[in-house]
Amino acid sequence: MSEGLKLCPFCGSDDVELIDGNLRYVTCNNCCGTGPDCHSGYEATEAWNTRAGEKS
């Protein structure tokens, strides 16, 4: 699992990584789930790590 990324919210796998192209997003290499396209790695990580119903 990449540093700072939570487990996949779809399948629970730790085989997740930040993809860094024109847009950045996090993907699960197990189930192919993806987070939203973002403009920075930080935004993509924050979006991936945000879970509905969790309190900070």
All heavy atoms as atom14 arrays in JSON, in Angstrom:
{
  "sequence": "MSEGLKLCPFCGSDDVELIDGNLRYVTCNNCCGTGPDCHSGYEATEAWNTRAGEKS",
  "atom14_mask": [
    [1, 1, 1, 1, 1, 1, 1, 1, 0, 0, 0, 0, 0, 0],
    [1, 1, 1, 1, 1, 1, 0, 0, 0, 0, 0, 0, 0, 0],
    [1, 1, 1, 1, 1, 1, 1, 1, 1, 0, 0, 0, 0, 0],
    [1, 1, 1, 1, 0, 0, 0, 0, 0, 0, 0, 0, 0, 0],
    [1, 1, 1, 1, 1, 1, 1, 1, 0, 0, 0, 0, 0, 0],
    [1, 1, 1, 1, 1, 1, 1, 1, 1, 0, 0, 0, 0, 0],
    [1, 1, 1, 1, 1, 1, 1, 1, 0, 0, 0, 0, 0, 0],
    [1, 1, 1, 1, 1, 1, 0, 0, 0, 0, 0, 0, 0, 0],
    [1, 1, 1, 1, 1, 1, 1, 0, 0, 0, 0, 0, 0, 0],
    [1, 1, 1, 1, 1, 1, 1, 1, 1, 1, 1, 0, 0, 0],
    [1, 1, 1, 1, 1, 1, 0, 0, 0, 0, 0, 0, 0, 0],
    [1, 1, 1, 1, 0, 0, 0, 0, 0, 0, 0, 0, 0, 0],
    [1, 1, 1, 1, 1, 1, 0, 0, 0, 0, 0, 0, 0, 0],
    [1, 1, 1, 1, 1, 1, 1, 1, 0, 0, 0, 0, 0, 0],
    [1, 1, 1, 1, 1, 1, 1, 1, 0, 0, 0, 0, 0, 0],
    [1, 1, 1, 1, 1, 1, 1, 0, 0, 0, 0, 0, 0, 0],
    [1, 1, 1, 1, 1, 1, 1, 1, 1, 0, 0, 0, 0, 0],
    [1, 1, 1, 1, 1, 1, 1, 1, 0, 0, 0, 0, 0, 0],
    [1, 1, 1, 1, 1, 1, 1, 1, 0, 0, 0, 0, 0, 0],
    [1, 1, 1, 1, 1, 1, 1, 1, 0, 0, 0, 0, 0, 0],
    [1, 1, 1, 1, 0, 0, 0, 0, 0, 0, 0, 0, 0, 0],
    [1, 1, 1, 1, 1, 1, 1, 1, 0, 0, 0, 0, 0, 0],
    [1, 1, 1, 1, 1, 1, 1, 1, 0, 0, 0, 0, 0, 0],
    [1, 1, 1, 1, 1, 1, 1, 1, 1, 1, 1, 0, 0, 0],
    [1, 1, 1, 1, 1, 1, 1, 1, 1, 1, 1, 1, 0, 0],
    [1, 1, 1, 1, 1, 1, 1, 0, 0, 0, 0, 0, 0, 0],
    [1, 1, 1, 1, 1, 1, 1, 0, 0, 0, 0, 0, 0, 0],
    [1, 1, 1, 1, 1, 1, 0, 0, 0, 0, 0, 0, 0, 0],
    [1, 1, 1, 1, 1, 1, 1, 1, 0, 0, 0, 0, 0, 0],
    [1, 1, 1, 1, 1, 1, 1, 1, 0, 0, 0, 0, 0, 0],
    [1, 1, 1, 1, 1, 1, 0, 0, 0, 0, 0, 0, 0, 0],
    [1, 1, 1, 1, 1, 1, 0, 0, 0, 0, 0, 0, 0, 0],
    [1, 1, 1, 1, 0, 0, 0, 0, 0, 0, 0, 0, 0, 0],
    [1, 1, 1, 1, 1, 1, 1, 0, 0, 0, 0, 0, 0, 0],
    [1, 1, 1, 1, 0, 0, 0, 0, 0, 0, 0, 0, 0, 0],
    [1, 1, 1, 1, 1, 1, 1, 0, 0, 0, 0, 0, 0, 0],
    [1, 1, 1, 1, 1, 1, 1, 1, 0, 0, 0, 0, 0, 0],
    [1, 1, 1, 1, 1, 1, 0, 0, 0, 0, 0, 0, 0, 0],
    [1, 1, 1, 1, 1, 1, 1, 1, 1, 1, 0, 0, 0, 0],
    [1, 1, 1, 1, 1, 1, 0, 0, 0, 0, 0, 0, 0, 0],
    [1, 1, 1, 1, 0, 0, 0, 0, 0, 0, 0, 0, 0, 0],
    [1, 1, 1, 1, 1, 1, 1, 1, 1, 1, 1, 1, 0, 0],
    [1, 1, 1, 1, 1, 1, 1, 1, 1, 0, 0, 0, 0, 0],
    [1, 1, 1, 1, 1, 0, 0, 0, 0, 0, 0, 0, 0, 0],
    [1, 1, 1, 1, 1, 1, 1, 0, 0, 0, 0, 0, 0, 0],
    [1, 1, 1, 1, 1, 1, 1, 1, 1, 0, 0, 0, 0, 0],
    [1, 1, 1, 1, 1, 0, 0, 0, 0, 0, 0, 0, 0, 0],
    [1, 1, 1, 1, 1, 1, 1, 1, 1, 1, 1, 1, 1, 1],
    [1, 1, 1, 1, 1, 1, 1, 1, 0, 0, 0, 0, 0, 0],
    [1, 1, 1, 1, 1, 1, 1, 0, 0, 0, 0, 0, 0, 0],
    [1, 1, 1, 1, 1, 1, 1, 1, 1, 1, 1, 0, 0, 0],
    [1, 1, 1, 1, 1, 0, 0, 0, 0, 0, 0, 0, 0, 0],
    [1, 1, 1, 1, 0, 0, 0, 0, 0, 0, 0, 0, 0, 0],
    [1, 1, 1, 1, 1, 1, 1, 1, 1, 0, 0, 0, 0, 0],
    [1, 1, 1, 1, 1, 1, 1, 1, 1, 0, 0, 0, 0, 0],
    [1, 1, 1, 1, 1, 1, 0, 0, 0, 0, 0, 0, 0, 0]
  ],
  "atom14_positions": [
    [[0.86, -1.18, 0.0], [0.0, 0.0, 0.0], [0.9, 1.23, 0.0], [1.89, 1.29, 0.7], [-0.9, -0.03, 1.23], [-1.78, 1.2, 1.37], [-3.09, 1.11, 2.59], [-2.27, 0.55, 4.04], [0.0, 0.0, 0.0], [0.0, 0.0, 0.0], [0.0, 0.0, 0.0], [0.0, 0.0, 0.0], [0.0, 0.0, 0.0], [0.0, 0.0, 0.0]],
    [[0.51, 2.21, -0.77], [1.26, 3.46, -0.81], [1.11, 4.19, 0.51], [0.09, 4.11, 1.17], [0.75, 4.35, -1.95], [1.02, 3.76, -3.19], [0.0, 0.0, 0.0], [0.0, 0.0, 0.0], [0.0, 0.0, 0.0], [0.0, 0.0, 0.0], [0.0, 0.0, 0.0], [0.0, 0.0, 0.0], [0.0, 0.0, 0.0], [0.0, 0.0, 0.0]],
    [[2.15, 4.89, 0.87], [2.19, 5.64, 2.12], [1.02, 6.61, 2.25], [0.76, 7.39, 1.35], [3.5, 6.44, 2.19], [3.78, 7.09, 3.5], [4.38, 6.15, 4.52], [4.96, 5.14, 4.12], [4.25, 6.44, 5.7], [0.0, 0.0, 0.0], [0.0, 0.0, 0.0], [0.0, 0.0, 0.0], [0.0, 0.0, 0.0], [0.0, 0.0, 0.0]],
    [[0.28, 6.52, 3.35], [-0.78, 7.47, 3.65], [-2.12, 7.16, 3.02], [-3.06, 7.92, 3.21], [0.0, 0.0, 0.0], [0.0, 0.0, 0.0], [0.0, 0.0, 0.0], [0.0, 0.0, 0.0], [0.0, 0.0, 0.0], [0.0, 0.0, 0.0], [0.0, 0.0, 0.0], [0.0, 0.0, 0.0], [0.0, 0.0, 0.0], [0.0, 0.0, 0.0]],
    [[-2.23, 6.07, 2.26], [-3.51, 5.73, 1.63], [-4.24, 4.68, 2.46], [-3.63, 3.7, 2.91], [-3.3, 5.2, 0.21], [-2.77, 6.2, -0.8], [-2.44, 5.48, -2.1], [-3.79, 7.3, -1.04], [0.0, 0.0, 0.0], [0.0, 0.0, 0.0], [0.0, 0.0, 0.0], [0.0, 0.0, 0.0], [0.0, 0.0, 0.0], [0.0, 0.0, 0.0]],
    [[-5.53, 4.88, 2.63], [-6.35, 3.9, 3.34], [-6.62, 2.71, 2.42], [-6.41, 2.77, 1.21], [-7.68, 4.52, 3.75], [-7.55, 5.54, 4.86], [-8.92, 6.02, 5.29], [-8.83, 6.99, 6.44], [-10.16, 7.45, 6.87], [0.0, 0.0, 0.0], [0.0, 0.0, 0.0], [0.0, 0.0, 0.0], [0.0, 0.0, 0.0], [0.0, 0.0, 0.0]],
    [[-7.1, 1.63, 3.03], [-7.51, 0.45, 2.26], [-8.6, 0.82, 1.28], [-9.31, 1.81, 1.46], [-8.03, -0.63, 3.2], [-7.06, -1.16, 4.26], [-7.77, -2.14, 5.17], [-5.85, -1.8, 3.61], [0.0, 0.0, 0.0], [0.0, 0.0, 0.0], [0.0, 0.0, 0.0], [0.0, 0.0, 0.0], [0.0, 0.0, 0.0], [0.0, 0.0, 0.0]],
    [[-8.76, 0.01, 0.25], [-9.81, 0.24, -0.74], [-11.18, 0.18, -0.07], [-11.48, -0.79, 0.63], [-9.72, -0.82, -1.85], [-11.02, -0.67, -3.09], [0.0, 0.0, 0.0], [0.0, 0.0, 0.0], [0.0, 0.0, 0.0], [0.0, 0.0, 0.0], [0.0, 0.0, 0.0], [0.0, 0.0, 0.0], [0.0, 0.0, 0.0], [0.0, 0.0, 0.0]],
    [[-12.02, 1.18, -0.29], [-13.35, 1.17, 0.33], [-14.3, 0.18, -0.36], [-15.36, -0.12, 0.18], [-13.84, 2.61, 0.14], [-13.15, 3.07, -1.1], [-11.8, 2.4, -1.07], [0.0, 0.0, 0.0], [0.0, 0.0, 0.0], [0.0, 0.0, 0.0], [0.0, 0.0, 0.0], [0.0, 0.0, 0.0], [0.0, 0.0, 0.0], [0.0, 0.0, 0.0]],
    [[-13.92, -0.32, -1.51], [-14.79, -1.22, -2.26], [-14.52, -2.69, -1.93], [-15.45, -3.47, -1.77], [-14.62, -0.99, -3.76], [-14.81, 0.45, -4.15], [-13.74, 1.22, -4.55], [-16.06, 1.05, -4.07], [-13.9, 2.56, -4.9], [-16.23, 2.39, -4.4], [-15.15, 3.14, -4.82], [0.0, 0.0, 0.0], [0.0, 0.0, 0.0], [0.0, 0.0, 0.0]],
    [[-13.23, -3.07, -1.83], [-12.9, -4.48, -1.6], [-12.04, -4.72, -0.36], [-11.81, -5.85, 0.02], [-12.23, -5.07, -2.83], [-10.52, -4.5, -3.1], [0.0, 0.0, 0.0], [0.0, 0.0, 0.0], [0.0, 0.0, 0.0], [0.0, 0.0, 0.0], [0.0, 0.0, 0.0], [0.0, 0.0, 0.0], [0.0, 0.0, 0.0], [0.0, 0.0, 0.0]],
    [[-11.51, -3.64, 0.25], [-10.68, -3.78, 1.45], [-9.22, -4.09, 1.19], [-8.45, -4.28, 2.12], [0.0, 0.0, 0.0], [0.0, 0.0, 0.0], [0.0, 0.0, 0.0], [0.0, 0.0, 0.0], [0.0, 0.0, 0.0], [0.0, 0.0, 0.0], [0.0, 0.0, 0.0], [0.0, 0.0, 0.0], [0.0, 0.0, 0.0], [0.0, 0.0, 0.0]],
    [[-8.81, -4.13, -0.06], [-7.42, -4.45, -0.41], [-6.47, -3.33, 0.0], [-6.84, -2.15, 0.02], [-7.32, -4.67, -1.92], [-5.97, -4.86, -2.3], [0.0, 0.0, 0.0], [0.0, 0.0, 0.0], [0.0, 0.0, 0.0], [0.0, 0.0, 0.0], [0.0, 0.0, 0.0], [0.0, 0.0, 0.0], [0.0, 0.0, 0.0], [0.0, 0.0, 0.0]],
    [[-5.23, -3.71, 0.29], [-4.2, -2.71, 0.56], [-3.34, -2.47, -0.68], [-2.37, -1.72, -0.63], [-3.33, -3.11, 1.75], [-2.48, -4.34, 1.49], [-2.67, -5.02, 0.46], [-1.6, -4.63, 2.33], [0.0, 0.0, 0.0], [0.0, 0.0, 0.0], [0.0, 0.0, 0.0], [0.0, 0.0, 0.0], [0.0, 0.0, 0.0], [0.0, 0.0, 0.0]],
    [[-3.7, -3.06, -1.81], [-2.96, -2.9, -3.06], [-3.49, -1.68, -3.81], [-4.12, -1.79, -4.86], [-3.07, -4.17, -3.91], [-2.15, -4.15, -5.12], [-1.29, -3.24, -5.21], [-2.3, -5.04, -5.98], [0.0, 0.0, 0.0], [0.0, 0.0, 0.0], [0.0, 0.0, 0.0], [0.0, 0.0, 0.0], [0.0, 0.0, 0.0], [0.0, 0.0, 0.0]],
    [[-3.26, -0.51, -3.23], [-3.74, 0.75, -3.81], [-2.55, 1.65, -4.1], [-1.51, 1.55, -3.44], [-4.75, 1.48, -2.88], [-5.99, 0.64, -2.69], [-4.14, 1.82, -1.54], [0.0, 0.0, 0.0], [0.0, 0.0, 0.0], [0.0, 0.0, 0.0], [0.0, 0.0, 0.0], [0.0, 0.0, 0.0], [0.0, 0.0, 0.0], [0.0, 0.0, 0.0]],
    [[-2.69, 2.5, -5.12], [-1.58, 3.4, -5.47], [-2.1, 4.69, -6.08], [-3.18, 4.73, -6.66], [-0.61, 2.72, -6.43], [-1.19, 2.43, -7.79], [-0.18, 1.82, -8.75], [0.94, 2.35, -8.84], [-0.54, 0.84, -9.41], [0.0, 0.0, 0.0], [0.0, 0.0, 0.0], [0.0, 0.0, 0.0], [0.0, 0.0, 0.0], [0.0, 0.0, 0.0]],
    [[-1.29, 5.72, -5.93], [-1.57, 7.02, -6.53], [-1.05, 7.01, -7.96], [0.12, 6.68, -8.2], [-0.87, 8.12, -5.73], [-0.97, 9.54, -6.28], [-2.42, 10.03, -6.25], [-0.06, 10.48, -5.49], [0.0, 0.0, 0.0], [0.0, 0.0, 0.0], [0.0, 0.0, 0.0], [0.0, 0.0, 0.0], [0.0, 0.0, 0.0], [0.0, 0.0, 0.0]],
    [[-1.92, 7.32, -8.91], [-1.53, 7.42, -10.32], [-1.27, 8.9, -10.61], [-2.11, 9.75, -10.34], [-2.65, 6.88, -11.24], [-3.01, 5.44, -10.89], [-2.24, 7.03, -12.7], [-1.87, 4.45, -11.01], [0.0, 0.0, 0.0], [0.0, 0.0, 0.0], [0.0, 0.0, 0.0], [0.0, 0.0, 0.0], [0.0, 0.0, 0.0], [0.0, 0.0, 0.0]],
    [[-0.1, 9.18, -11.15], [0.34, 10.56, -11.36], [0.5, 10.82, -12.85], [1.52, 10.49, -13.44], [1.66, 10.79, -10.62], [2.06, 12.24, -10.57], [1.29, 13.1, -11.02], [3.17, 12.51, -10.08], [0.0, 0.0, 0.0], [0.0, 0.0, 0.0], [0.0, 0.0, 0.0], [0.0, 0.0, 0.0], [0.0, 0.0, 0.0], [0.0, 0.0, 0.0]],
    [[-0.53, 11.38, -13.48], [-0.49, 11.73, -14.9], [-0.9, 13.18, -15.05], [-0.62, 14.01, -14.19], [0.0, 0.0, 0.0], [0.0, 0.0, 0.0], [0.0, 0.0, 0.0], [0.0, 0.0, 0.0], [0.0, 0.0, 0.0], [0.0, 0.0, 0.0], [0.0, 0.0, 0.0], [0.0, 0.0, 0.0], [0.0, 0.0, 0.0], [0.0, 0.0, 0.0]],
    [[-1.6, 13.51, -16.13], [-2.12, 14.87, -16.28], [-3.05, 15.2, -15.12], [-3.02, 16.3, -14.59], [-2.87, 15.02, -17.6], [-1.94, 15.04, -18.79], [-0.77, 15.38, -18.66], [-2.44, 14.64, -19.93], [0.0, 0.0, 0.0], [0.0, 0.0, 0.0], [0.0, 0.0, 0.0], [0.0, 0.0, 0.0], [0.0, 0.0, 0.0], [0.0, 0.0, 0.0]],
    [[-3.9, 14.25, -14.77], [-4.71, 14.32, -13.55], [-4.23, 13.21, -12.63], [-3.67, 12.22, -13.08], [-6.2, 14.17, -13.86], [-6.82, 15.31, -14.66], [-8.25, 14.97, -15.03], [-6.79, 16.61, -13.86], [0.0, 0.0, 0.0], [0.0, 0.0, 0.0], [0.0, 0.0, 0.0], [0.0, 0.0, 0.0], [0.0, 0.0, 0.0], [0.0, 0.0, 0.0]],
    [[-4.45, 13.38, -11.35], [-4.02, 12.37, -10.38], [-5.23, 11.72, -9.77], [-6.25, 12.37, -9.53], [-3.16, 13.0, -9.28], [-1.76, 13.32, -9.74], [-1.67, 14.79, -9.94], [-0.34, 15.16, -10.42], [-0.17, 16.11, -11.3], [-1.18, 16.75, -11.79], [1.02, 16.42, -11.7], [0.0, 0.0, 0.0], [0.0, 0.0, 0.0], [0.0, 0.0, 0.0]],
    [[-5.12, 10.43, -9.47], [-6.19, 9.7, -8.8], [-5.59, 8.47, -8.13], [-4.46, 8.09, -8.42], [-7.28, 9.29, -9.8], [-6.81, 8.37, -10.9], [-6.91, 6.99, -10.78], [-6.26, 8.89, -12.06], [-6.47, 6.16, -11.79], [-5.81, 8.07, -13.08], [-5.92, 6.69, -12.94], [-5.48, 5.87, -13.93], [0.0, 0.0, 0.0], [0.0, 0.0, 0.0]],
    [[-6.34, 7.88, -7.23], [-5.91, 6.66, -6.56], [-6.72, 5.51, -7.14], [-7.92, 5.65, -7.4], [-6.12, 6.77, -5.03], [-5.77, 5.46, -4.35], [-5.28, 7.91, -4.46], [0.0, 0.0, 0.0], [0.0, 0.0, 0.0], [0.0, 0.0, 0.0], [0.0, 0.0, 0.0], [0.0, 0.0, 0.0], [0.0, 0.0, 0.0], [0.0, 0.0, 0.0]],
    [[-6.04, 4.39, -7.35], [-6.72, 3.21, -7.88], [-6.37, 1.98, -7.04], [-5.32, 1.93, -6.42], [-6.33, 2.97, -9.36], [-7.16, 1.94, -9.9], [-4.88, 2.57, -9.51], [0.0, 0.0, 0.0], [0.0, 0.0, 0.0], [0.0, 0.0, 0.0], [0.0, 0.0, 0.0], [0.0, 0.0, 0.0], [0.0, 0.0, 0.0], [0.0, 0.0, 0.0]],
    [[-7.28, 1.03, -7.04], [-7.07, -0.26, -6.38], [-6.66, -1.26, -7.46], [-7.39, -1.44, -8.44], [-8.34, -0.72, -5.68], [-8.19, -2.39, -4.99], [0.0, 0.0, 0.0], [0.0, 0.0, 0.0], [0.0, 0.0, 0.0], [0.0, 0.0, 0.0], [0.0, 0.0, 0.0], [0.0, 0.0, 0.0], [0.0, 0.0, 0.0], [0.0, 0.0, 0.0]],
    [[-5.53, -1.89, -7.29], [-5.04, -2.86, -8.26], [-5.72, -4.21, -8.12], [-5.52, -5.09, -8.94], [-3.53, -3.02, -8.15], [-2.82, -1.76, -8.55], [-3.11, -1.16, -9.57], [-1.89, -1.31, -7.73], [0.0, 0.0, 0.0], [0.0, 0.0, 0.0], [0.0, 0.0, 0.0], [0.0, 0.0, 0.0], [0.0, 0.0, 0.0], [0.0, 0.0, 0.0]],
    [[-6.56, -4.37, -7.08], [-7.28, -5.62, -6.87], [-8.64, -5.6, -7.58], [-8.95, -6.49, -8.35], [-7.46, -5.88, -5.38], [-8.1, -7.21, -5.09], [-7.59, -8.24, -5.48], [-9.22, -7.18, -4.4], [0.0, 0.0, 0.0], [0.0, 0.0, 0.0], [0.0, 0.0, 0.0], [0.0, 0.0, 0.0], [0.0, 0.0, 0.0], [0.0, 0.0, 0.0]],
    [[-9.44, -4.56, -7.33], [-10.8, -4.51, -7.89], [-10.97, -3.43, -8.95], [-12.04, -3.28, -9.52], [-11.83, -4.31, -6.78], [-11.89, -2.63, -6.1], [0.0, 0.0, 0.0], [0.0, 0.0, 0.0], [0.0, 0.0, 0.0], [0.0, 0.0, 0.0], [0.0, 0.0, 0.0], [0.0, 0.0, 0.0], [0.0, 0.0, 0.0], [0.0, 0.0, 0.0]],
    [[-9.93, -2.65, -9.21], [-9.93, -1.56, -10.21], [-10.81, -0.38, -9.8], [-11.15, 0.45, -10.65], [-10.31, -2.07, -11.59], [-9.16, -3.3, -12.22], [0.0, 0.0, 0.0], [0.0, 0.0, 0.0], [0.0, 0.0, 0.0], [0.0, 0.0, 0.0], [0.0, 0.0, 0.0], [0.0, 0.0, 0.0], [0.0, 0.0, 0.0], [0.0, 0.0, 0.0]],
    [[-11.19, -0.28, -8.53], [-11.91, 0.89, -8.05], [-11.0, 2.1, -8.13], [-9.79, 1.99, -7.95], [0.0, 0.0, 0.0], [0.0, 0.0, 0.0], [0.0, 0.0, 0.0], [0.0, 0.0, 0.0], [0.0, 0.0, 0.0], [0.0, 0.0, 0.0], [0.0, 0.0, 0.0], [0.0, 0.0, 0.0], [0.0, 0.0, 0.0], [0.0, 0.0, 0.0]],
    [[-11.58, 3.27, -8.42], [-10.77, 4.48, -8.51], [-11.44, 5.63, -7.77], [-12.67, 5.67, -7.64], [-10.55, 4.93, -9.97], [-11.81, 5.19, -10.57], [-9.8, 3.9, -10.77], [0.0, 0.0, 0.0], [0.0, 0.0, 0.0], [0.0, 0.0, 0.0], [0.0, 0.0, 0.0], [0.0, 0.0, 0.0], [0.0, 0.0, 0.0], [0.0, 0.0, 0.0]],
    [[-10.61, 6.54, -7.32], [-11.1, 7.78, -6.73], [-11.28, 8.81, -7.82], [-10.99, 8.56, -9.0], [0.0, 0.0, 0.0], [0.0, 0.0, 0.0], [0.0, 0.0, 0.0], [0.0, 0.0, 0.0], [0.0, 0.0, 0.0], [0.0, 0.0, 0.0], [0.0, 0.0, 0.0], [0.0, 0.0, 0.0], [0.0, 0.0, 0.0], [0.0, 0.0, 0.0]],
    [[-11.71, 10.0, -7.44], [-11.94, 11.06, -8.43], [-10.63, 11.61, -9.0], [-9.58, 11.54, -8.36], [-12.68, 12.13, -7.63], [-12.27, 11.91, -6.22], [-12.06, 10.43, -6.08], [0.0, 0.0, 0.0], [0.0, 0.0, 0.0], [0.0, 0.0, 0.0], [0.0, 0.0, 0.0], [0.0, 0.0, 0.0], [0.0, 0.0, 0.0], [0.0, 0.0, 0.0]],
    [[-10.71, 12.16, -10.22], [-9.57, 12.85, -10.83], [-9.32, 14.14, -10.06], [-10.27, 14.87, -9.76], [-9.86, 13.21, -12.29], [-9.95, 11.98, -13.18], [-9.34, 10.95, -12.84], [-10.62, 12.06, -14.22], [0.0, 0.0, 0.0], [0.0, 0.0, 0.0], [0.0, 0.0, 0.0], [0.0, 0.0, 0.0], [0.0, 0.0, 0.0], [0.0, 0.0, 0.0]],
    [[-8.06, 14.41, -9.76], [-7.7, 15.61, -9.0], [-6.51, 16.28, -9.66], [-5.84, 15.7, -10.52], [-7.35, 15.24, -7.57], [-8.74, 14.51, -6.65], [0.0, 0.0, 0.0], [0.0, 0.0, 0.0], [0.0, 0.0, 0.0], [0.0, 0.0, 0.0], [0.0, 0.0, 0.0], [0.0, 0.0, 0.0], [0.0, 0.0, 0.0], [0.0, 0.0, 0.0]],
    [[-6.21, 17.51, -9.25], [-5.12, 18.27, -9.83], [-3.8, 18.07, -9.11], [-2.75, 18.44, -9.62], [-5.46, 19.76, -9.88], [-6.59, 20.05, -10.82], [-6.45, 20.01, -12.18], [-7.88, 20.35, -10.58], [-7.6, 20.28, -12.76], [-8.49, 20.5, -11.81], [0.0, 0.0, 0.0], [0.0, 0.0, 0.0], [0.0, 0.0, 0.0], [0.0, 0.0, 0.0]],
    [[-3.84, 17.47, -7.91], [-2.59, 17.22, -7.17], [-2.67, 15.87, -6.47], [-3.76, 15.35, -6.22], [-2.34, 18.33, -6.14], [-3.22, 18.2, -5.04], [0.0, 0.0, 0.0], [0.0, 0.0, 0.0], [0.0, 0.0, 0.0], [0.0, 0.0, 0.0], [0.0, 0.0, 0.0], [0.0, 0.0, 0.0], [0.0, 0.0, 0.0], [0.0, 0.0, 0.0]],
    [[-1.52, 15.34, -6.17], [-1.47, 14.08, -5.43], [-2.09, 14.21, -4.05], [-2.74, 13.29, -3.56], [0.0, 0.0, 0.0], [0.0, 0.0, 0.0], [0.0, 0.0, 0.0], [0.0, 0.0, 0.0], [0.0, 0.0, 0.0], [0.0, 0.0, 0.0], [0.0, 0.0, 0.0], [0.0, 0.0, 0.0], [0.0, 0.0, 0.0], [0.0, 0.0, 0.0]],
    [[-1.89, 15.38, -3.43], [-2.47, 15.63, -2.12], [-3.99, 15.56, -2.18], [-4.63, 14.9, -1.35], [-2.02, 16.99, -1.58], [-2.69, 17.35, -0.28], [-2.24, 16.82, 0.93], [-3.78, 18.22, -0.26], [-2.88, 17.13, 2.12], [-4.42, 18.54, 0.93], [-3.96, 17.99, 2.12], [-4.59, 18.3, 3.29], [0.0, 0.0, 0.0], [0.0, 0.0, 0.0]],
    [[-4.59, 16.23, -3.17], [-6.06, 16.22, -3.32], [-6.57, 14.81, -3.59], [-7.6, 14.4, -3.05], [-6.49, 17.14, -4.47], [-6.35, 18.6, -4.18], [-6.69, 19.47, -5.4], [-6.9, 18.92, -6.5], [-6.74, 20.69, -5.23], [0.0, 0.0, 0.0], [0.0, 0.0, 0.0], [0.0, 0.0, 0.0], [0.0, 0.0, 0.0], [0.0, 0.0, 0.0]],
    [[-5.86, 14.05, -4.43], [-6.28, 12.69, -4.74], [-6.23, 11.8, -3.51], [-7.14, 11.0, -3.26], [-5.4, 12.11, -5.85], [0.0, 0.0, 0.0], [0.0, 0.0, 0.0], [0.0, 0.0, 0.0], [0.0, 0.0, 0.0], [0.0, 0.0, 0.0], [0.0, 0.0, 0.0], [0.0, 0.0, 0.0], [0.0, 0.0, 0.0], [0.0, 0.0, 0.0]],
    [[-5.18, 11.96, -2.7], [-5.06, 11.17, -1.46], [-6.16, 11.54, -0.48], [-6.79, 10.66, 0.12], [-3.68, 11.41, -0.82], [-2.67, 10.96, -1.74], [-3.53, 10.66, 0.49], [0.0, 0.0, 0.0], [0.0, 0.0, 0.0], [0.0, 0.0, 0.0], [0.0, 0.0, 0.0], [0.0, 0.0, 0.0], [0.0, 0.0, 0.0], [0.0, 0.0, 0.0]],
    [[-6.41, 12.83, -0.31], [-7.48, 13.27, 0.6], [-8.85, 12.74, 0.15], [-9.65, 12.3, 0.96], [-7.5, 14.8, 0.7], [-6.33, 15.38, 1.47], [-6.33, 14.95, 2.92], [-7.32, 15.19, 3.62], [-5.32, 14.37, 3.35], [0.0, 0.0, 0.0], [0.0, 0.0, 0.0], [0.0, 0.0, 0.0], [0.0, 0.0, 0.0], [0.0, 0.0, 0.0]],
    [[-9.11, 12.8, -1.15], [-10.39, 12.31, -1.68], [-10.52, 10.81, -1.44], [-11.58, 10.33, -1.03], [-10.5, 12.63, -3.17], [0.0, 0.0, 0.0], [0.0, 0.0, 0.0], [0.0, 0.0, 0.0], [0.0, 0.0, 0.0], [0.0, 0.0, 0.0], [0.0, 0.0, 0.0], [0.0, 0.0, 0.0], [0.0, 0.0, 0.0], [0.0, 0.0, 0.0]],
    [[-9.47, 10.05, -1.67], [-9.49, 8.6, -1.48], [-9.71, 8.26, -0.01], [-10.45, 7.34, 0.33], [-8.18, 7.98, -1.97], [-8.12, 6.49, -1.79], [-7.53, 5.82, -0.75], [-8.67, 5.5, -2.65], [-7.67, 4.47, -0.93], [-8.37, 4.25, -2.09], [-9.38, 5.55, -3.85], [-8.75, 3.05, -2.69], [-9.76, 4.36, -4.43], [-9.45, 3.13, -3.86]],
    [[-9.05, 8.99, 0.87], [-9.11, 8.68, 2.3], [-10.38, 9.18, 2.98], [-10.62, 8.86, 4.13], [-7.88, 9.27, 3.01], [-6.63, 8.49, 2.69], [-6.69, 7.35, 2.26], [-5.5, 9.12, 2.89], [0.0, 0.0, 0.0], [0.0, 0.0, 0.0], [0.0, 0.0, 0.0], [0.0, 0.0, 0.0], [0.0, 0.0, 0.0], [0.0, 0.0, 0.0]],
    [[-11.22, 9.95, 2.28], [-12.47, 10.44, 2.85], [-13.52, 9.35, 2.77], [-13.78, 8.8, 1.7], [-12.96, 11.7, 2.1], [-11.96, 12.71, 2.24], [-14.27, 12.2, 2.65], [0.0, 0.0, 0.0], [0.0, 0.0, 0.0], [0.0, 0.0, 0.0], [0.0, 0.0, 0.0], [0.0, 0.0, 0.0], [0.0, 0.0, 0.0], [0.0, 0.0, 0.0]],
    [[-14.12, 9.03, 3.91], [-15.14, 8.0, 3.97], [-16.43, 8.6, 4.52], [-16.42, 9.32, 5.51], [-14.72, 6.84, 4.9], [-13.42, 6.16, 4.51], [-13.59, 5.39, 3.2], [-12.51, 4.47, 2.97], [-11.51, 4.69, 2.14], [-11.42, 5.81, 1.49], [-10.57, 3.78, 1.94], [0.0, 0.0, 0.0], [0.0, 0.0, 0.0], [0.0, 0.0, 0.0]],
    [[-17.54, 8.31, 3.87], [-18.84, 8.79, 4.32], [-19.11, 8.29, 5.73], [-18.87, 7.12, 6.04], [-19.94, 8.31, 3.38], [0.0, 0.0, 0.0], [0.0, 0.0, 0.0], [0.0, 0.0, 0.0], [0.0, 0.0, 0.0], [0.0, 0.0, 0.0], [0.0, 0.0, 0.0], [0.0, 0.0, 0.0], [0.0, 0.0, 0.0], [0.0, 0.0, 0.0]],
    [[-19.59, 9.17, 6.57], [-19.97, 8.8, 7.93], [-18.83, 8.79, 8.93], [-19.07, 8.63, 10.12], [0.0, 0.0, 0.0], [0.0, 0.0, 0.0], [0.0, 0.0, 0.0], [0.0, 0.0, 0.0], [0.0, 0.0, 0.0], [0.0, 0.0, 0.0], [0.0, 0.0, 0.0], [0.0, 0.0, 0.0], [0.0, 0.0, 0.0], [0.0, 0.0, 0.0]],
    [[-17.59, 8.94, 8.49], [-16.46, 8.98, 9.42], [-16.32, 10.38, 10.0], [-16.47, 11.37, 9.31], [-15.14, 8.63, 8.72], [-14.83, 7.19, 8.69], [-13.42, 6.91, 8.18], [-12.63, 7.85, 7.95], [-13.12, 5.74, 8.01], [0.0, 0.0, 0.0], [0.0, 0.0, 0.0], [0.0, 0.0, 0.0], [0.0, 0.0, 0.0], [0.0, 0.0, 0.0]],
    [[-16.03, 10.42, 11.28], [-15.75, 11.71, 11.92], [-14.26, 11.89, 12.01], [-13.52, 10.94, 12.22], [-16.38, 11.75, 13.3], [-17.89, 11.66, 13.21], [-18.52, 11.88, 14.55], [-20.02, 11.73, 14.35], [-20.78, 12.39, 15.32], [0.0, 0.0, 0.0], [0.0, 0.0, 0.0], [0.0, 0.0, 0.0], [0.0, 0.0, 0.0], [0.0, 0.0, 0.0]],
    [[-13.8, 13.12, 11.82], [-12.35, 13.38, 11.87], [-11.85, 13.56, 13.26], [-12.48, 13.58, 14.21], [-11.99, 14.6, 11.04], [-12.94, 15.59, 11.08], [0.0, 0.0, 0.0], [0.0, 0.0, 0.0], [0.0, 0.0, 0.0], [0.0, 0.0, 0.0], [0.0, 0.0, 0.0], [0.0, 0.0, 0.0], [0.0, 0.0, 0.0], [0.0, 0.0, 0.0]]
  ]
}
